[in-house]
Structure formats: C-alpha cells, structure tokens
C-alpha cells in the first residue's frame, strides 16, 4: 500500500492551505455546508431509478466543486456523466492500461500527463504532445479514452479541489494524415464528455509549436466547442510566450522547466493508470439505464446531433 501512497503524493501536488482558501472562495465551497450538499447528492442518486445507487464520496465532491456547489448543475452533470458512460462504450469500456492497444498509445504514440504542480492561482496543467505523426482511427479513439481515464483518476484524487484546468497542446508532431482520420462524431462525443459530463473548469488552452496543419486541426475542433472556450484558445509562436501564463519552473524539462521529463511523467501516469485497473472494471456497471429513466429516454442520435449535415462537415 505504501508504494501507492508514495506514487499518489508524487503525481499531484495539492494546494497549500492558503491557496485552498482562495480556491474555495472561487468554487463557492463552504466548509460548513459541503457535507450537507454531498449528502443531498447521494440521496438524489439513490432516488433516481436510471442512475447508479451509490458512488464514492471523492468524485461526488469533485463534481460539486466543478459545479460551484450548485446542486442542480451538479445533478445535470452527473446525469450526463453516467449517460455518456452508457452512450460511448468506445471511451468507457475495456479500460485496462496494460492491454496491448492502450500500452502502444501510451508508450509510442502520444503523451498527456497532468503536471504535478499548480499555477499560482491554483490551476492544474496538462501537456499533450504526439510522439508519432500517424495514428489510425482506433488509436485516436483510444487517445480520447485515456484522456477520460486520467480525468476519472483526477475525480478521485483531486481531494482538495483545484481552480480549473489549463491544457497545453504541443503540435510539433501532428501529421496531416491525422486530420484525415479524425471522425467528427468521435470528436463531438469527446467534446460533450469534456464540456457537459465532467466537472472540468477549462480555463485556457495553449497551443505551441504550431503549423498550418495544427491550425486546421484547431478549426476542425472549434465548431464543437462552447463559445466561451473558443475564446480561451491561445496559439503561441514562441515557447517563452507560454511563461506569461504558466510559471516556467513548473513545466517539464523539454519546455524549459524543472518538473522532470515528459517521459518520466508519462511513465508515472502509465503506472497510475495500471494501478486503477480494478477500479475501472468496477465502474463498468455504473452507467445510466435509459429504460428506467423517468419520462423520455435519451436519444443518442439527438444527443450527438449525428445527422446528414453533420456527417458532411468539411475539414477545412
């Protein structure tokens, strides 16, 4: 057990007491009423016939924080989260990081580790970079699956609460073949997960090592993003421009920082994902059951808006 704990403390540094206080104000978290809010959400889950009867406290508290302690918003997000688990088996089943398919992506195709530290205002930073320009469409889906697996681990392990997320996308290794393999429906499903089903407060997306291909990729994804998130995408011509947003020292070595190399961080997160194997298996049955939903069951085609006009969306 000790190894686990050591790994756990190494991977995510939690906010100091002083920073926590600021974050709590930002997230509208009241230490005196949050347990009551948690009990209300647990009670609601038990009463909803189509949702799992219970779930752990930590992820539920993360959902409350991500909903700024609005019970209604938290319920909507949780309902959507368990709905997406049922609607997107390509993301939410077979989540064994030791399987050959996922190992191949983790080791040779793409890296996307959350960084251990926090920005001065309490935000968590994740850096994603390709290692190999060609991914087939299954590997693209598996990349999204792994991103959501890391998201799930953070639901459990962000025990103090952070003030939002910053993503840095390094476009140095993004081949034009990737654009041809991107399926609008898979992107749309992933974006619904990220924007509607997870309690993520996405504050900034920074793109470095840009190129015309990278900018076409951004334009491809933009229609699936909420307006407020579109406005939070920054494309940087030079790495040093990133330091205005993220302290240089908290970045990995490759980006001029001191938090270790991307390979080291990726290896630690791969190990962490493997440690969660049994937990991921237990989650397989915790999904929305549309046949028991009061009123009208969710129509997946409507949810994903996959009609003719959508399928013909042009890449550029």
N, C-alpha and C positions, 0 to 999 in steps of 0.2 A: 504493500500500500504506500510505503514511503516514497517509492520511485514516482508513483502517480502524483503525489502531492508536490514533489520537487519539480516534476515536469510542469505541473499546473502553475506553480508560482513563477516559474521561468517564463512561461509563454505570454501571460497577460499581467502587466503591472497595473494595479488598481489605483484609483485616485487617492491622494492624501486626504486627511480629514478636512483640511482647509478647502481643498479643491472640491471635495464631495459636497461640502455645504453650498458652494456656488452652483454645482450641478443640480443639487436638489431643488434649489430655487428655480432654476431654468426648467426642470422637469415637473414643477409643481408637486414635488414629493413632500408630504407632511409625515414626519416620523411618527406622530401620534395617531394618525388615521390610516396609515398604509396597510396595517394588518387587517383592519376592518374592510378596506377595499378588496384585499386579497380574499378574505372570507366570502365577500359578496360575489366575486367572480367564480369562486369554487362552487358556491351554492347554485349560481346560474348554470354552470357546466353540468352539474348533476341533474338539473331540471330540463335541459334541452335534450329531447329524445334522440336527435340525429347526431349529437356530438359525444365524444368520449366522456365517461362519468367523472374521471379524475385525471389529473396531470400533476407533475411535480410543482412545488412552490416556486423554485427559482425561475423557470421560464415564464410562469404566470406573472411574476413580479417584473420581469423584463418587459413583458407585454404592457403591463400597467405603466411602467416608466416611458415606454415608447409611445404611449397614448396620452402622455401628460396627465395621467390619473383620471382621465375621463372614462367612466365605466362604460358608457355607450360606445365610445370609439374602441375601447379595448375589446368589447364583445364582438363588434363588427370585424375587427382584425383577427381575433381568434377563430371566429366562424369561417372567415376567408382562409385562414391558415389550414384548418382541418379539411376545408373544402378542396383546397389546392393539393393537399396530400393525396386525396382520393382521385382528383381530376388529372394529375400529372404523374402517373406511375414511372415515367421515364426519368423523373427527378427524385422521386421519393421511395423507390424500392431498390433492392439489391445494392444497399449502401455499405458494402464491405470494401474498405480501402485496401484490403490485401488481395482483392480479386485482380487477375491479370490486367483487365481493361483499365481499372482505376489506377493501378500501380504505374502503368505505362504513361498515363496522362500526368500523374504526379511527378514522375521521375524525368520524363523526357520531353514533354510537350509544353507544359505551362506551369508557372509558379504564381501563387496568390496568397502568401501568408499575411495575416494581420501582424503588425509590428507590436513588440512588447509594450512600448511606452505610450504616453498620451501627450497631445499638444498642450500648451499652457492653459487653454480653455477646456480641456478635458475631453478631447475628441480622439477616437481610435482611428488609426491609419492602416489601410491595407494596400499593398503594392501588387499589381498583377503584371506579369511580363511573359511573353511567349519565349520558348526555347527552340521551337522548330516551326517554320512557316506554314507547313502543310498539316492541317487536321482534317480527318474525314467527318462527316456529319454526326456520326455516333460519338466521336471524341469531343465535338463541340457540345453535344448534349451532356456528356459526362463531365465536361468542364463546369457547366452550369450546376449539375448535380453536386459536384464537390464544393462549389461556392456556397450552395444552400446547406450542405453538411457542416461546413465551417460556421455558417450562420446559426445552425442548430446548437453546435457546441457553445457558441457565444451566448445563446439564450440561457444556457445552463450556467455558464461560468462568469458572465459579467455580473458578479454578485453585488457590486456596489452601484452600478449604473454609470454610463458614460454620456457625455453631452452630444452624441451624434457621431457620424462616420464620415471619414474622408477616404476617397479611393484615388489611387494614383495608377494610371494605366500607361505602361511603357510600350510604345508602339514600334520599338526598334525591329522586332521580329514579327511582322504581321504581313503575310504574303497575300497577293491579290487572289490566290486560289481560295483563301478563307472566305472572302466575300461571296464567291460563287456557291459555297457550301452553306452559307447562313440561311436558315429557313425562317421566314417571317413568323410562322406560327410558333416556333420554338422560342424565338426572341420575345414574342408577345407574352407567352406563358411565363417566361422567366421574369419579365418586367412586371407582370401582375403580381407574381410572388414577392418580388423585392419591394414594390410600391404599395401593395394592398394587404399582403398577408404577413409580412414580417414587421416587427416593431422597430424598423430602422429609420433613424432620422438622418437622411442623406444630406450632408451639408455642402460638400464640394466634390467635384470630380476633376482631377488634374490629368492632362494628357501630355506626356513628354516624348521626346524622340518622334515627333510627328512626321508625316509624309502624306502625299496625295491619297495613298491607299487608306491611311488612318483617318483622314478627313472624310473620305467616302464612307468608311465604316461608321463614323460618328453621325453622319447624315442619314445613314440607313437606320440607326437605332433611335434617332431623335423623335420620329412620329410616335414611338411607344412610350415616351417619357412625359410626365406631367410638366406643364408649363414652368412651374417653379423650379423643377430640377433641371430643365433645359438651360435655365439662366445661371445654373451653378456649375456649368462645364467650362473649364479654363484650358486653353491649349497654349503650351509654353514652347517658345522657340529655343530657350536655353534652360539647362538644369537649374542654374542659380536662381532663376525666377521662382522656382518651387519653394525656395527657402523663405520667401516672404510669407508663405502660408504654413509651412511645416518646419520646425527647427531642424537645422541641418544635422545636428548630432544624433537626433532620434531616428534618422534614416539608415538603411543598410549601407555597408561599406561601398558597394558599387555606385551609390548615389551621393558619395561624399560624407556619409555619416559614420556612426560608431556602434550600431546595434547588432553587428555581426553580418555575415554574408547572406545573400539570398538563398544559397544552397543550404546553409546551416538552418536558417529559419524554416525553409521548406521541409527539411528532414525532420525537424521537431514537430511541425504540424502534421506531417505524414504519420509520424508515430502516434500523435494525439488522436488522429482520425481512426487509426487501427485500434487504439485503446477503447474507443467508443463503439466498437463493433456490436457488442451485445446490446448496448443502449439503442443503437439504430434498429436492431432487429425487433426490440420491444416496441418501437414506435410504429412498426408496420400495421398494427391493428388499430392504432389511434387515429382514425380518419373519420370524416363526415360520412354518414349513411343517408344518402338522398331519399331513399324510400321511406325513411322515418321523419324527414323534415316536415314540420308543420307548414301547411299552405302548399306552395308550388315548389317542386324540386328544382334545383339549379339546372339550367340547360347549358351544358358545357359549350356548345357551339355559339350560343348567345354570349356567354361569358368571354369567350376568346375572340368573338367577332370574326370567325373564320368564314367569311362569305366570299363570293367570286371576286368582288372588287379588292378584297384584302389579299387574296392569293396572288393577284397580278401586280402587287406593289413593285415598283421599279427600284432597282438597287441604287441608281444614282438619281 
